[in-house]
Amino acid sequence: MFSSVNTCWTLVGAFLVYFMQAGFALCEAGFTRAKNTGNILMKNMMDFCIGTPCYWLIGFGLMFGGTGKSGAKVYVQSTQGIHFEDV
């Protein structure tokens, strides 16, 4: 029960952050001229598209790491659970 509540709360927090990014995009687009609206929306889209993989590469290991230093056991660079050992 406790881990399912933690998982649900993490997902709710993630959805809130993503919707907050959309709100920032609309707020910034409203404060700029109409000709620059596309650039502002693209900037915010790129923020999302770059931030999500960076979180997956670094942030996940820091948040949910086990007993290793700074969560080093679940980094994408570790070979545990990722089948890059023979490469």
N, CA, C and O atoms as a DFTB+ gen file, in Angstrom:
348 C
 N C O
     1  1       0.823      -1.197       0.000
     2  2       0.000       0.000       0.000
     3  2       0.860       1.251       0.000
     4  3       0.594       2.202      -0.735
     5  1       1.911       1.241       0.845
     6  2       2.730       2.438       0.984
     7  2       3.462       2.767      -0.312
     8  3       3.550       3.937      -0.684
     9  1       3.994       1.751      -1.014
    10  2       4.720       2.028      -2.255
    11  2       3.769       2.456      -3.366
    12  3       4.150       3.259      -4.218
    13  1       2.539       1.941      -3.379
    14  2       1.592       2.378      -4.406
    15  2       1.163       3.823      -4.177
    16  3       0.927       4.557      -5.137
    17  1       1.062       4.237      -2.925
    18  2       0.746       5.637      -2.629
    19  2       1.907       6.527      -3.056
    20  3       1.688       7.606      -3.606
    21  1       3.134       6.088      -2.809
    22  2       4.298       6.857      -3.243
    23  2       4.355       6.974      -4.761
    24  3       4.673       8.037      -5.294
    25  1       4.050       5.887      -5.450
    26  2       4.055       5.909      -6.906
    27  2       2.991       6.855      -7.435
    28  3       3.255       7.638      -8.348
    29  1       1.798       6.792      -6.875
    30  2       0.724       7.693      -7.312
    31  2       1.088       9.148      -7.046
    32  3       0.843      10.009      -7.891
    33  1       1.665       9.432      -5.891
    34  2       2.034      10.805      -5.570
    35  2       3.140      11.312      -6.504
    36  3       3.124      12.478      -6.897
    37  1       4.087      10.459      -6.860
    38  2       5.137      10.850      -7.795
    39  2       4.548      11.144      -9.168
    40  3       4.949      12.111      -9.816
    41  1       3.608      10.328      -9.617
    42  2       2.965      10.568     -10.909
    43  2       2.142      11.846     -10.901
    44  3       2.166      12.603     -11.872
    45  1       1.415      12.095      -9.819
    46  2       0.639      13.337      -9.713
    47  2       1.578      14.541      -9.752
    48  3       1.294      15.530     -10.427
    49  1       2.685      14.459      -9.034
    50  2       3.659      15.545      -9.049
    51  2       4.242      15.768     -10.435
    52  3       4.439      16.911     -10.849
    53  1       4.521      14.683     -11.159
    54  2       5.058      14.805     -12.516
    55  2       4.042      15.451     -13.450
    56  3       4.402      16.310     -14.255
    57  1       2.780      15.050     -13.352
    58  2       1.758      15.670     -14.190
    59  2       1.614      17.152     -13.877
    60  3       1.442      17.963     -14.788
    61  1       1.682      17.511     -12.610
    62  2       1.589      18.924     -12.242
    63  2       2.747      19.731     -12.812
    64  3       2.553      20.859     -13.267
    65  1       3.934      19.171     -12.792
    66  2       5.088      19.879     -13.355
    67  2       4.929      20.046     -14.858
    68  3       5.214      21.119     -15.389
    69  1       4.478      19.006     -15.556
    70  2       4.308      19.119     -17.002
    71  2       3.225      20.135     -17.356
    72  3       3.397      20.911     -18.296
    73  1       2.123      20.143     -16.627
    74  2       1.083      21.134     -16.897
    75  2       1.530      22.533     -16.505
    76  3       1.087      23.513     -17.103
    77  1       2.397      22.638     -15.516
    78  2       2.947      23.934     -15.142
    79  2       3.815      24.476     -16.282
    80  3       3.813      25.680     -16.537
    81  1       4.551      23.606     -16.966
    82  2       5.343      24.032     -18.116
    83  2       4.434      24.575     -19.218
    84  3       4.767      25.569     -19.863
    85  1       3.303      23.935     -19.430
    86  2       2.358      24.428     -20.436
    87  2       1.804      25.788     -20.030
    88  3       1.628      26.659     -20.881
    89  1       1.532      25.979     -18.760
    90  2       1.062      27.273     -18.278
    91  2       2.104      28.359     -18.448
    92  3       1.771      29.482     -18.825
    93  1       3.370      28.041     -18.173
    94  2       4.439      29.010     -18.395
    95  2       4.541      29.370     -19.869
    96  3       4.756      30.532     -20.212
    97  1       4.388      28.383     -20.739
    98  2       4.464      28.645     -22.176
    99  2       3.361      29.605     -22.605
   100  3       3.613      30.541     -23.363
   101  1       2.150      29.380     -22.129
   102  2       1.047      30.269     -22.495
   103  2       1.226      31.655     -21.894
   104  3       0.890      32.654     -22.531
   105  1       1.747      31.726     -20.686
   106  2       2.000      33.018     -20.044
   107  2       3.061      33.800     -20.819
   108  3       2.888      34.992     -21.074
   109  1       4.146      33.145     -21.190
   110  2       5.195      33.816     -21.950
   111  2       4.698      34.219     -23.329
   112  3       5.040      35.295     -23.818
   113  1       3.900      33.377     -23.959
   114  2       3.365      33.717     -25.276
   115  2       2.424      34.910     -25.190
   116  3       2.347      35.708     -26.125
   117  1       1.717      35.037     -24.090
   118  2       0.822      36.178     -23.921
   119  2       1.544      37.487     -23.690
   120  3       0.991      38.552     -23.965
   121  1       2.766      37.433     -23.193
   122  2       3.530      38.647     -22.930
   123  2       4.388      39.094     -24.109
   124  3       5.048      40.131     -24.025
   125  1       4.394      38.339     -25.205
   126  2       5.223      38.702     -26.351
   127  2       4.346      39.143     -27.510
   128  3       3.125      38.986     -27.479
   129  1       4.982      39.693     -28.524
   130  2       4.255      40.069     -29.735
   131  2       3.772      38.812     -30.458
   132  3       4.294      37.717     -30.247
   133  1       2.788      38.988     -31.295
   134  2       2.206      37.843     -32.007
   135  2       3.228      37.174     -32.921
   136  3       3.189      35.957     -33.102
   137  1       4.142      37.956     -33.501
   138  2       5.123      37.367     -34.416
   139  2       6.138      36.481     -33.689
   140  3       6.763      35.626     -34.316
   141  1       6.309      36.671     -32.389
   142  2       7.280      35.891     -31.626
   143  2       6.655      34.733     -30.852
   144  3       7.361      34.008     -30.151
   145  1       5.369      34.553     -30.967
   146  2       4.679      33.518     -30.196
   147  2       5.169      32.117     -30.559
   148  3       5.356      31.277     -29.679
   149  1       5.374      31.870     -31.836
   150  2       5.865      30.554     -32.264
   151  2       7.233      30.233     -31.688
   152  3       7.499      29.099     -31.290
   153  1       8.100      31.241     -31.647
   154  2       9.437      31.023     -31.085
   155  2       9.370      30.706     -29.595
   156  3      10.090      29.833     -29.111
   157  1       8.513      31.409     -28.873
   158  2       8.383      31.172     -27.434
   159  2       7.829      29.775     -27.169
   160  3       8.310      29.070     -26.282
   161  1       6.825      29.380     -27.933
   162  2       6.253      28.043     -27.741
   163  2       7.257      26.949     -28.108
   164  3       7.303      25.904     -27.459
   165  1       8.060      27.190     -29.148
   166  2       9.084      26.215     -29.524
   167  2      10.176      26.137     -28.456
   168  3      10.698      25.056     -28.183
   169  1      10.520      27.263     -27.858
   170  2      11.514      27.267     -26.783
   171  2      11.025      26.424     -25.610
   172  3      11.789      25.648     -25.035
   173  1       9.770      26.576     -25.262
   174  2       9.221      25.792     -24.159
   175  2       9.082      24.317     -24.526
   176  3       9.234      23.453     -23.663
   177  1       8.799      24.021     -25.779
   178  2       8.738      22.626     -26.219
   179  2      10.120      21.991     -26.158
   180  3      10.258      20.839     -25.748
   181  1      11.146      22.738     -26.565
   182  2      12.509      22.216     -26.496
   183  2      12.957      22.034     -25.047
   184  3      13.714      21.113     -24.740
   185  1      12.493      22.906     -24.164
   186  2      12.784      22.749     -22.738
   187  2      12.254      21.408     -22.241
   188  3      12.930      20.710     -21.486
   189  1      11.062      21.057     -22.659
   190  2      10.473      19.768     -22.288
   191  2      11.226      18.608     -22.941
   192  3      11.523      17.607     -22.290
   193  1      11.533      18.753     -24.239
   194  2      12.167      17.656     -24.980
   195  2      13.606      17.398     -24.546
   196  3      14.097      16.279     -24.694
   197  1      14.283      18.393     -24.021
   198  2      15.644      18.203     -23.525
   199  2      15.627      17.829     -22.046
   200  3      16.442      17.021     -21.601
   201  1      14.714      18.405     -21.292
   202  2      14.659      18.159     -19.851
   203  2      14.239      16.750     -19.483
   204  3      14.748      16.194     -18.510
   205  1      13.327      16.163     -20.234
   206  2      12.853      14.815     -19.924
   207  2      13.951      13.758     -20.073
   208  3      14.126      12.950     -19.160
   209  1      14.700      13.727     -21.187
   210  2      15.794      12.742     -21.249
   211  2      16.913      13.018     -20.242
   212  3      17.537      12.083     -19.740
   213  1      17.167      14.289     -19.946
   214  2      18.195      14.600     -18.940
   215  2      17.770      14.090     -17.569
   216  3      18.596      13.594     -16.803
   217  1      16.492      14.212     -17.262
   218  2      16.008      13.640     -16.000
   219  2      16.184      12.130     -16.005
   220  3      16.616      11.549     -15.010
   221  1      15.851      11.495     -17.118
   222  2      15.978      10.046     -17.194
   223  2      17.430       9.612     -17.043
   224  3      17.709       8.606     -16.391
   225  1      18.363      10.362     -17.640
   226  2      19.774      10.003     -17.578
   227  2      20.380      10.224     -16.199
   228  3      21.173       9.403     -15.735
   229  1      20.019      11.321     -15.537
   230  2      20.697      11.707     -14.302
   231  2      19.752      11.724     -13.105
   232  3      20.061      11.140     -12.066
   233  1      18.623      12.377     -13.237
   234  2      17.744      12.619     -12.100
   235  2      17.125      11.378     -11.503
   236  3      16.958      11.296     -10.286
   237  1      16.781      10.414     -12.329
   238  2      16.149       9.204     -11.805
   239  2      17.088       8.460     -10.869
   240  3      16.665       7.974      -9.820
   241  1      18.359       8.368     -11.240
   242  2      19.333       7.698     -10.382
   243  2      19.534       8.426      -9.069
   244  3      19.760       7.793      -8.038
   245  1      19.454       9.748      -9.093
   246  2      19.596      10.509      -7.857
   247  2      18.381      10.345      -6.953
   248  3      18.516      10.272      -5.732
   249  1      17.192      10.288      -7.554
   250  2      15.974      10.188      -6.750
   251  2      15.762       8.796      -6.171
   252  3      15.467       8.659      -4.983
   253  1      15.905       7.780      -6.983
   254  2      15.515       6.435      -6.584
   255  2      16.696       5.492      -6.431
   256  3      16.522       4.275      -6.491
   257  1      17.879       6.021      -6.237
   258  2      19.066       5.183      -6.084
   259  2      19.022       4.393      -4.794
   260  3      18.401       4.804      -3.813
   261  1      19.680       3.273      -4.809
   262  2      19.707       2.412      -3.633
   263  2      20.763       2.855      -2.646
   264  3      20.792       4.010      -2.221
   265  1      21.624       1.931      -2.289
   266  2      22.642       2.225      -1.285
   267  2      23.933       2.742      -1.894
   268  3      24.870       3.054      -1.159
   269  1      24.009       2.842      -3.207
   270  2      25.224       3.332      -3.848
   271  2      25.409       4.825      -3.631
   272  3      24.511       5.507      -3.137
   273  1      26.571       5.323      -4.001
   274  2      26.839       6.749      -3.866
   275  2      25.948       7.515      -4.833
   276  3      26.001       7.285      -6.041
   277  1      25.153       8.398      -4.324
   278  2      24.244       9.235      -5.112
   279  2      23.351       8.415      -6.023
   280  3      23.016       8.865      -7.118
   281  1      22.966       7.244      -5.607
   282  2      22.072       6.421      -6.406
   283  2      22.732       5.774      -7.595
   284  3      22.064       5.486      -8.588
   285  1      24.023       5.538      -7.522
   286  2      24.776       5.047      -8.677
   287  2      24.314       3.677      -9.163
   288  3      24.686       3.273     -10.265
   289  1      23.528       2.959      -8.393
   290  2      23.117       1.622      -8.820
   291  2      22.021       1.645      -9.883
   292  3      21.817       0.638     -10.560
   293  1      21.319       2.745     -10.048
   294  2      20.262       2.783     -11.053
   295  2      20.498       3.862     -12.100
   296  3      19.565       4.239     -12.808
   297  1      21.714       4.364     -12.213
   298  2      22.015       5.277     -13.309
   299  2      21.929       4.540     -14.626
   300  3      22.062       3.317     -14.670
   301  1      21.711       5.264     -15.682
   302  2      21.668       4.632     -16.994
   303  2      23.061       4.130     -17.380
   304  3      23.179       3.226     -18.207
   305  1      24.109       4.699     -16.799
   306  2      25.457       4.260     -17.119
   307  2      25.804       2.925     -16.465
   308  3      26.730       2.247     -16.911
   309  1      25.088       2.540     -15.427
   310  2      25.392       1.264     -14.780
   311  2      24.911       0.122     -15.659
   312  3      23.994       0.291     -16.463
   313  1      25.526      -1.027     -15.508
   314  2      25.159      -2.167     -16.350
   315  2      24.131      -3.070     -15.704
   316  3      23.712      -4.055     -16.313
   317  1      23.715      -2.763     -14.488
   318  2      22.723      -3.593     -13.813
   319  2      21.350      -3.304     -14.403
   320  3      20.861      -2.179     -14.301
   321  1      20.735      -4.277     -15.005
   322  2      19.415      -4.118     -15.579
   323  2      19.421      -3.586     -17.000
   324  3      18.388      -3.598     -17.669
   325  1      20.565      -3.120     -17.469
   326  2      20.682      -2.660     -18.847
   327  2      21.663      -3.602     -19.532
   328  3      22.759      -3.827     -19.019
   329  1      21.299      -4.140     -20.652
   330  2      22.057      -5.226     -21.258
   331  2      23.108      -4.701     -22.234
   332  3      23.041      -4.956     -23.436
   333  1      24.087      -3.956     -21.691
   334  2      25.195      -3.462     -22.499
   335  2      26.508      -4.129     -22.097
   336  3      27.575      -3.643     -22.471
   337  1      26.460      -5.220     -21.350
   338  2      27.681      -5.827     -20.848
   339  2      28.558      -6.380     -21.965
   340  3      29.782      -6.351     -21.843
   341  1      27.977      -6.878     -23.038
   342  2      28.752      -7.505     -24.109
   343  2      29.162      -6.533     -25.200
   344  3      29.801      -6.938     -26.171
   345  1      28.820      -5.293     -25.069
   346  2      29.129      -4.312     -26.118
   347  2      30.553      -3.872     -26.002
   348  3      31.011      -3.048     -26.794
